[in-house]
Amino acid sequence: MIDPSRLQDMMREAQRLQERMQQDLKAKLVEGQSGGGMVKVALNGLLEVQSVKIEKAAVDPNDVGLLEDLVRAAVAQAIARAEEARMEHTRSLAGSLGLPGGMF
């Protein structure tokens, strides 16, 4: 049987870990790029866009579709990298709590 006072302590610790994870992920920056680096998108670990950089060479008024594809590809790559970083961070926190690594 679980001691109710211990359960409250565990819940407070889980809340502290959640807050720490949010702070860590907000500070973690990842970048996705496409077109040989002509389009770069930076996200934080919370998937918030931090910056978008587009070189002039990627901008062709006669081929807006290409630029759209480059931006979409850079965003997709940045999201994948942010998700990897999030999972790695979650595994790290789980390990520090003594939880099995295969849970995440």
Summary of the structure (lengths in Angstrom):
residues: 104
radius of gyration: 19.5
end to end distance: 26.5
largest distance: 69.7
contacts: 275
relative contact order: 0.15
helix: 61%
strand: 17%
